[in-house]
Amino acid sequence: AQFVESGGGSVQPGDSLKLSCLASGFLLKRYAISWHRQAPGKGREWVAGIASNGESPVYADSVKGRFLISRDNDKNTAYLQMNNLRSEDTGLYFCQAPRDNYWGQGTQGTVSS
């Protein structure tokens, strides 16, 4: 059981990216989901979380008002819409199912002018 993240890329400040997180080998609807990121040379940082039924999204202060976490349990997929991106948002983005500690390999997002 793991996640397969996609949707990363290289963009300019102010642009948007939408990341996807496909659950492989398990039913996403049974799990709350978190997104994390790791900037070059830094530790992993929690970014956002959402309950198994799609309710109660929560965000780190650094992304509040710019990022939106969502999920489509029918597609076994979670999403992270990232708007008004900044250079400090650069990093490898991972999704996690905290209950059983499932992770993916991550998708890289780079914000640079």
N, C-alpha and C positions, 0 to 999 in steps of 0.2 A: 504494500500500500504506500502510495506517495502522491505528490502533486506534480503537475507539469505546468510550469509558468511560461507565459509568452506575452508578446506585445511591447517589449522594451525597444529602445532605439536611441538615436542621438538627435536631440532637438535643441532649439535656442531658448533662452530665457523668455518666459511668457507663453510658451507653447504648451500643448497638452499631450498626454499619453494615456492610453487605457490598457492596463495590464489584465491578463486573464490567468486563471488558476484552475486547471482541470484536475479533478480528483480521479485517481486511477487505482482500482482495486478495492474501493470502498464507496459507500453511499454518503455523499456530502451532506445530505439533509439531516443526518444524525449528529453533526458536529458544528460547534461554534468555530469560527475561522478568525485567524489573525494574519495581518500582513506585517512584515518586518523589512528592514533594509540595512545594508552594511556599506558604508562609505569606505573608500580606499584608506587603509591604515587605521581604521576605527573599528570599534566593536559593533555588534548587531543592535539595532534600535527598533523597538516596537513602534508601528506607525498607526494601525487601526485594527478594530475588531468588530465582529458582528455575530449575533446569536444565530442558532441553527435555523430559526424560522424567519430570519431576515430583519428582526426587530433589534432595537437598542444598539445602533452603531455608535462607536466611540472612537475618538481620534487623539493622537498626540497633539500637544499645543502647536508644535512646529508646522503641522499640516492642516489644522482646523480651518475650515472655510475655503480650502483649496482642493482637498481630496475628498472623494466619495467612495465608500465601500458598499458593495452590493453583492447579490448572489442570485443565481437561478438554479434552484435545486433540481428542476426537471432536466437541466443540461449538465448537472453535476459540476457546475462551474461557479467560481467566485470571481469578482472583478475589483479593480482599484482604478477609478477614474482620477487622473492627476491633472489639475489645471493650474495655470499661472505658475509654471515651473520655475524654480530658481536653481542657481548653480549648486547650492547646498543640498538639493534633492538628488544629486548624482549618487548612484550606488547600485548594488545588486539587491533586487527585491525578491523576497521569498514569501510564500504563504505557508501557514502552519495550522494544523488541527491540534490545539493544545492538549486536549483530553488524552489522546494517544501519542502525542508528539510526532505526528506525521509532518514531514517537510518535503519541499521540492529542491531542485538544483538552482533555482533562481533565474531571473531575467534582468539584464543590465539596462539601466536607464542613465543616460548621460546628458547633462544640460550644460551647454557651453556656447558662447558667442564666437 
